[in-house]
Amino acid sequence: MEFGWWTIVPPLVAITLALVTKKVIVSLGIGILSGALIASHFSIVGMFTIAATTFWEKITDMWNVSILIFLVSLGVLTYLVTIAGGAKAYGDWATKRIKTRPGARLASLLLGILIFIDDYFNCLTVGTVMIPVTDRHRVSRAKLAYIIDATAAPVCVVAPVSSWVVTIMSTMGDKFRASGIEMEPFIAFVRTLPLNLYAWLTLAMVAVVALFELDFGPMQRFEREARTTGNVNAAQPAGAARRQPAISPKGTVWDLLVPVIGLIVFAILMMAYTGGYWSGEEMSFLDAIKNTDSATALMYAGFLGLALTLVVVLPRGVVPVSRIPEAIWGGFLSMLPAIIILIFAWTIGGVIGQLGTGEFLAHQVGVHLNPGWYPVIMFLLACLIAFSTGTSWGTFAIMVPIAIDFAVLLAPEIMLGMIGAALAGAVYGDHCSPISDTTILSSTGAQCNHIDHVSTQLPYATATAVAVAVGYIFYGFFARTGASTALTATLTLLVAAAALYLIIRVLHARSLRQETSSGRVVGK
């Protein structure tokens, strides 16, 4: 509260500059310095001190270090799979079975849903597996990045077993105990699932996008370029020369599938391990995963997956030992842009945290409105905080306690909906903020220019958010009529889905008109 409206300047500067200049690292750097300047009460020396201190804290934090090590491990694994010919062999195999562009998009969607254990892992794995297929069917990297991002946070937040559930349950549990609410956090989480409207409607939207040519906003240009020229990455000029590593002719589909499947299995096992499953304590496998240290688990899984890949490719001579240094360096370089952007995003998040941006925005909500408006206000405020700070988990920590307080004091009957709205808004921000780590990793996984990914997916995410807001307005007033919780949740979801359907129809009709108009121009 100390800095007032100044607290929103750093994220506003970083996001605006990134979208305008398309230079995300420079934009984040300026955002960091502007936030540090405000936090130091406009002292130049203090600005550099705060920026440097926060930067050092973030790159030495063990959670962050574990994620960076996992990224490098995955980069090396991906490089090995590529030069072994596994990715090419899989692309050849999948192309014979996936005959259409919708089929390629749908396969990406289904794989994203299946890898629900962790959003970081989801973003990078789906891209690694599906790029050969989507490229062959001329699906733009921007569209693939959207599909990846839309099946990362939205899937993880509704999966009963994921790295997200622990954070959500912990936040709810602490507040429940402080407020004297006798409800098990996991039961509360399950009961909020139907009311996490953004997650469900995002999955519905991405399914429609996967099945049909629903292109609008900047995505139209990228998809048209991919369809007509075969240039799936518009940030890279068509026909531009790109140095490709030598690929072994001995590679098979198994050179891709074994490392990827092994990595998935290792990730699940390591999540159970770091959650204490083999510690000698009495606990179930699912309880261990709920209690996991997901960053450490992913780091261990990366090492094990890399070791398995070497076991697969070295003895058969698919990749000679002499190319291991090349793979290490090539894999590191492939992940370097994501690593730099992540470190800068973490740093600006730390500076924003010192300013109290989230808390300030949250407390701007008044208590003089009809309580029926509270769910949609919670949703919109969580959207704003998560988009500005780039963190859904940080938004959970801020907004879930506030949502519970509002409900307990003013409208207990809508508490679950308030929590669901806070979670939904946090996921929206995580989904589309340019400084969100999940957004960064989605563009990395799809090998898509980061700002291209942000600008093309924002209209899809925002169209979905509008339908969600309509659903929460309905919920806020209908839930107070005394209807059963199940009926209220069902009707709310149906109202939001109907709103999304109408929005999709309007956007699709507009898209068709623009395509027709474009065709006439080309014909002339």
N, C-alpha and C positions, 0 to 999 in steps of 0.2 A: 504493500500500500504506500510505501515511502515515496515511490517515484511517480505515482499517478499514471496519467495517460502516456508518459514517456516510455512506459514498459512495453508498449506495442510497437515502438519505432524499430528496434532491431529486426524482429521477424518480418515486419512490413517492408523494410529496406531490402533485406536479403531476398525475399520472395519476389518483390517487384523487379529488382535488378536482374534476378535469374531469368524471369519470364521475358524481360525486354531485351537483355543483352545476350541471352543464351550462354553466358559464361558462369556456370554454377559455382565453381571454386572461388573465383574473384568475388562474386556476389556474397557468398557465405563469409569470406574474409572481411568484406566491408561491414556486413551485418554484425560479425563478432566485435570488430573495433568500435562500431557505433554503440553496441550494448555495453562494452567495457568502459567507454567514455562516460555514458550515463551512470553506470554503477560506481564510477570513481568520482562522481560529482564534477565531471568535466575537467578532470586533471589529466594532462597529456601523459605524464609519467605514470599515474595511476592506471590509465587506460592500458598501456603496454604491460604493466605488472599484472593486472587482472586477466588480460587476454592470454599472456604467457603461462600464468599459473593454472588457469582453467584448461588450457591446451595440454599441459603436462599431466594434470589430474586425469584427463580423459584417456591419454595414450598409455598411462601406467595403471589404469583401472583393470583388474584381472578379468572382469566380465568382457570388457572391450578387447583386451589382448587376446582372449580365447576366441572371440569372433573373428579377429583379424587373422589369427593363425589358421582357423578353419577356412577362411576365404583363400588364403595362399595354398593350403592343402588341396582345396577343391579346384583351384586354378591349375595346379600341377597335374592332378588326376585328369581333368578335362583335356589338358594338352597331350597327356600320354594316350588317352583314349582316341584322340584325333589322329596323332601320328601313327598309332597302331592300326588305323583303318576301321576301327569299330564304329565311329560315328557315320562314316561313309557307307559301310555295310548295312548299318541299321537304316539309313536313309533309303538305300536301294530296296531293302526288304519291306519297309513300311510303305514306300511309294507304290509298290505292287498291290498292296492291300487297301491303302487309303487312296481312293481314286479322285476325290473332289476337295475343293477348298473348304467347304463346310465340314467335311470329314476331318481334315487336318486341324481345323479350329476346335472341333468337338473333342478330338483326341487330347488336345492340350488342356481343355477344360476338365475332362475326366481325370487326367493325370494330376492336375492341380488339386482336385478334390480328394484324391486318394492319398496325397502326401499332406496330411493335415496335422502332423505331429509338431511342426515348427514352421513359422513363416519364412525365416531366413533360408532354411533348407529347401522349402518349397520353391522359392523364387529362383534359386540357382539350379536346382535339379531339373525342373520342368524345362527351362531354357536349354540346358545341355542336351536333353533327350529330344526335344521337339524341333529345334532349329533346322536340322536337315530335312524334316518332313514339311514344315511350313514354308521353307524357302523353295522347295520344289513345286509347291502348289501356289506360289506367288502370294502368300499371305505376308503383309508388311510386318516388319519387326515392331512397328508401333502397335499394331493390332495384337501381336503375340505378347508384347509387354503388358498391354491392358489385360489380356486374359490371365496372364501370370499374376499380376497384381490383384486382380479381382477374385482370385482363388487362393490368396495368401492370408491376409488379415481377416477377411470375411469368413473364411472357412475355419481358421484357427480359433476365432472368438466363439464359435458355436459348437466346436468339437469337445465332447466331454473329457477327452484325454488329449491335452496339448500343453505346450509351455505357457500358454496364456491363462489357462484355467487357474493355475496356482496364484498368479498375481491378482486376478479378479476375486477369488475366494478369500485370499488374505485381506484384501482391502475391505470387502464386505464383512468378514468375520470380526475384524478389529472394531468397525463401527457398530456392528450389532451388539457386541459385548459392552461397548461404551454407552449405547443407548438402551440397554436392557431388553433387546429384542431376542426372543428365544426361537431362533430358526437356524438350522444347520446351513453354513455357507454353500455347500454343494447342492443342497435341496433348493436353496434360493436361486442359485445359478441355473439349475434345470428349469425352474419355474419362470425365469426371465427369458428363456430361449425363444418362445414364440413372439415375445415383445421386442426382440432385438431386430427390428424391422429392416435396418439397413443391410445387415448381413444377408438375410433371405432375399431381399429384393435385388441386391447386387448379383447374387447367384442367378436369379431369374433373368436379369438384364444381360449378363454375360452369356447365358444359354441362348437367348434370342440372337445376340451378336454372333455367336458361334454358328448357329444354324442358318442365319439369313444374312444377306448383304445389307446390314443396317449400319450405314456410315453417315455420320453427320459431323459438323464442325471440322476442325483441322484434319481429323482422321480420313475424311473423304479424299483429300489430296494424296495422302500416303498410300491409301488402298488403290486409288486410280493409277498411281505411278507403278505400284507393284503388279497390278493386273495387266496393264498395257505394255510395260517395258521389261518386266521381270526384275526391276531394281527394287528389292524388298527393303532396302535401307536408304531412304531418301537423303539422309545426312551424308551418305557416300555417293558421289556422282556415278551414274550408270557407266559401266565399263572402266571405272577407275582401277588402276593397277594396285593390287594388294598382295603383299608377299605372303605366300602360303608355305607352311613347312612341308617337307617331303612326307608322303603318306605311304605306309607299307602296303603292298599288294596282298599280304597274307592275312589281313584283318578279317574277322568274322563278326556277326551280330553279337556273339557272346563276349567279344572284347569291349562292348559297351554295356550289355545287360548285366554281366557279372559284377563289374565295379559299381554300377548304379544300384542294383538290388542289394549288393553287399553293404554299400554305404547306408541305405535305408535300414537294413537289419541292424547294423552296428549303431546307428543313431538311436533306435528304439532300445537296444540292449544297454547302451551307455546312459540313456536317460534313466532307466531302471537302476543301473549301477550307482550313478551319482545321487539318486533318490534314496539309496540305502537298502536296496532289495537284497543284496548279498552281505549285509553288514551283521547278520545274526539276529536282527530284530524281527519280531513277528509283524509282517505286513504283506499285503497282496501286491502283485505286479503292478496293477493300476494305481494303487496308493503310492507306490514308489515313483511312478512316472509323474503323478500329481505333485510330488515333493522334489522334483528333479532340479538340478542346476543345468539348465539347457545349454548355456554357453560352453561350459566345461564338457558336457556330453558331446556336443557337436565337434569340439576340438579333438577329443579322443576318437570320435567316429571318423573324422577326417584323416587322422594318422592311420587308423586301421584300414580304411577304404583305400588309401594310397598304397599301403603295404600289400593289400589283396590285388590291386591293379598290377603292381610289380611282379607278384607271383604269377599272374595270368599271362603277362606279355614277355617277361624276360626269358624263362626257360625255353619257350617256343621260338625265340629269336625274332618275334614280331617287332620288338623294339630292342635294338642292341644296347648294351651297357654304355657304350660311348655316347649315346644320345640322352642319357639321364641329366647331365648338366644343362643341356639345351631345354629339356622339359621343365626343369626347376626354374630356370631364368624366364622361359617363355610363359609358364604358368603364373609366375609372380608379376610379370609385366601386364598380363591380361587382366589381373585383378587390381593393378596399381591405381587406375582412375577411381574405382569404387572405394578403395582403401582411403585415398585422400579425401574424397567427398564425405565418406562416413566420419572420418576424424573431425573434419570441419563441422559437420552436422552435429556431432556430439558436443563439440566445443560451443557452438552457438546455443545449443540446448542448455549447457551448463551456465552460460552467461544469462540466458533468459530466466533460468531458475533463480539466479541470484537477484534478479530484478523483481521476481514475483509476478510475472506476466499472467500466468494462469489464475492465481489467486485473485489478482486485481479484476480480471475479466469476469470471474465467477461472481464476485461480490457486487457487480453492477446490476445483477438481477434484483428487482424489487420484490417486496412481499405484499404489495397492495393490489395485485391482480387477482382475478378469479382463479382459484386453484386448478380449474380445468385447463388453463393455459400452461401450467407448469411443465407437463411432459414435453411439449414442443419447444418450450424455452430451454429446458435442460438439453434437449437434442441440439438446438441451434448453437447454444453456448459451448457445448462440448465440441461441436464441429469447428467453431472459431478457435478455441484453445488448441485443439489437436492440429489444425491446419497451420496455426501460427508457430507452434512449438515443435511440430514434427514428431510428436510422441503420443501414441495411444496409451501406453502404460502410465506415463506421467499424468495424462488426462484422467485415466481411471482413478488415480490416487487423489486428484483434486475434486472431480465431479461426483464420484459415487458417494462419498461421505456427505457432500452438500445435498445430493438428491435424497438421501435417507433422512437428513435433518429436515428438509422441507416437507417430506411426506409425514414424518412423525409429528411435527408441530402443526401442520395445516391440513393434510389430506392423507391419513394412513391407508385408505383403501386403494390408493394409486401408487403405493411404494414400489411394487415390482415393475410397474410401467415406467416410473421415474428412473429406476436403476437401468432398465433396458434402454431407455432413451439416452442416458449418459454413455452407456457402452456403445450404442449405435453411432452417436456423434463422434466418439473417440475413434471408431473404426473408419468413419468417413475421412477424418483428418489424416489418419495414418495411410489411408488408401491413396490420397491424391496430393498431399503436401510435397513440394519439391525438396524439402529438407528432411523428409521422413526416411529412415533407414530402409524400410520395406520398399518404398518407391525407388530408392536408389538401387537396391539389389534387384528389383524387377527389371529395370532398364539394363542393368549389368547382365542378368541372366539371359535376356533377349538380345543382347549385344545391340541395343538401340541407344541413340543419343538421348541423354537424360532429359533435357528440356523438351525434346520432341515427344517423349513418353508422357511427360507432365501435361503438355498442352493438348495432346490428343485424347487423353483419358479423362481430363477434367470435365468436359461436357457430359460424358456418360455418367460419371460419378455424381455430378450435380443434378442431372435429370432424375436420377434415382433418389437423391436426397430430398428433392422437392416432393416426390410421391410419399416418401417416409414422413415428411413434415405433415402432410395431409392426414396420414394415418395416426400420428400422435395427437393432432387436434381432435380427431374423432374419439380416440381413446380417453383423452383427458376429461371430456364431458360425459361420454357414455358410461365410463367405469364408475361414475358417482351416482348412477341411477339405481344401483343395487343389483345389477345383473351379475350372474356367476362369473368367476374369473375365466373359466374355460370359454364361455360364450363371448365375453369381452375380447379376449385374445384372438379368438377365431375371426370375429367380425372386424377387428382392427386390421388384422393381416389381409383380409379380403378387401377392405376399403383401400388400403395402401396399394395392393396389387392392382385393383381397378384403376387407381390414379396412374400407376406406372403404365398400364396398358394404354390408357388414353394418351399419355405423353409419348409413348413409343409410336402409336399410330400417327400422331401429328408430326413427329420428327421424321418418321419413315416417308410420309407423303411429301414433306418438304425436301427430303433427300432425293426422291424420285424426280421431283420438278427440277431440282438443280442439275441432276444427271442428264435429264432430257434437254435442258437449256444448254448444257455443256456440249452435248452431242450435236446440237444444231450449229453451235459455233464452229465446232471442228468440221462439220459437213460443209459449211460455207468455205 
